[in-house]
Amino acid sequence: MHEFKYSNRQLYCEKIRVEELALRFGTPLYVYSYHTLIGHYLKLKEAFKEIDPLICYSVKANSNLALLKALVDKGSGLDIVSGGELFRAIQVGCPAAKIVYASVGKTDREIEEALARGILFFNVESFPELENINRIASKLHKTASVAIRINPDVEPKTHKFITTGKITNKFGIDLKSAEKILLRCMSYPNVNISGLHIHIGSQITESAPFVAAITKMVDFIDRLKTKGLSIEYLNIGGGLGIIYDRESPQTAQKFAHKVLPLLKKTGLRIILEPGRFIVGNAGILVTRVLYVKSTPKKKFVIVDAGMNDLIRPALYSAYHNILPLRAKEEARREKVDIVGPICESGDFIAKERRLPVVREGGYLAVMGTGAYGFSMSSNYNSRRRPQEVLVIKDKVFIIRKRESYSDLVRNENIPAFLFGL
Ligand SMILES: *Cc1c(COP(=O)(O)O)cnc(C)c1O
């Protein structure tokens, strides 16, 4: 469900015609729908209301301050993966007790900052990291709360770059080693192991991998109990898939129905870390057709958004639906490649796609780009990163202005010797 719909053959975001936004703000342009964003958060909250979990939105999916603030205001916590994301979480006033921090490579400085803020817990991904957190906490005369991130070794049936819960992935700790750590927790006097964490991958459309992973956790928690070890939290991560193409992912309701019985069995406080599920369909990337180029073998639609604005097609061979902002009556279609202006053959948004014939100067919407769109953007080819706007009903707000050329070189410096001084 999302709030991007045609009316009189024109694409709207909530109550605003998207072409109006393109003309007013220029392209490429990320457009987000407030009600789609919040709607997804509330849907998940409602589906799990029996156990009243803490939902920690995964900041890396889209870290714009306005979107974070909107979610935090509705009661969401935040799942962070860096000091920079902690900074953002604090900027939007997220209570520290609702922040969880995962990453295989937390630096000393990042650990110190998070400890100083008093976050709910670190999701610890290795034995050396645990020792380091203990050392830093001791130095600061604090006790660090941690959850052990378990690598449950399950196959999530998604793209291999976004699979994180197989034993060959760099994430988490295997069950045997985790048990050893828990039995030895006395040797970490400045650490309080308060939970277990899993996050098995992203864009997972079925419940089976989640059920498999959570079942392993339930068994593990039982086993710990027999050894006199008890914990408070079970964090089941994110990874819920959305519709990009012809997937029919489980709804929040169906997902909850499958995993709730297992979660209730643990008696623990449950945490969810959804990213894509909340923001994925709440955003589109609007782009303008610069040229239509026919070659002996192909037709290319060259647009003004490149892989620096949206890298998912190049990185994950991701599929994004592409819609014209004006739908024509007679929809003659042709097969085209939609490509950006960047000097890379990987710079494409879609390949061999049957689209209604488009003209130079026309606008296209790349759908489902709210998650891992802007947050993965870069300045490659010295391109200014796009503007982002948030629509709520018939109102629009600029939530990140388009970068300027001076933004591009702001932190660069030409040493005096190069001027012959
Ligand atoms: C990326 C990430 C998430 C969010 O994943 P989605 O697929 O966007 O839901 C949650 N938890 C952790 C630890 C992550 O790294």
The ligand as a Gaussian input file, in Angstrom:
#p B3LYP/6-31G(d) Opt

LIG

0 1
 C       20.158000      -3.202000       7.621000
 C       19.733000      -3.753000       8.933000
 C       18.374000      -3.802000       9.273000
 C       17.256000      -3.367000       8.345000
 O       17.115000      -4.212000       7.262000
 P       15.839000      -4.060000       6.288000
 O       16.009000      -5.160000       5.320000
 O       15.913000      -2.726000       5.672000
 O       14.633000      -4.237000       7.129000
 C       18.045000      -4.248000      10.540000
 N       18.997000      -4.655000      11.405000
 C       20.309000      -4.636000      11.103000
 C       21.303000      -5.079000      12.107000
 C       20.722000      -4.190000       9.855000
 O       22.019000      -4.173000       9.559000

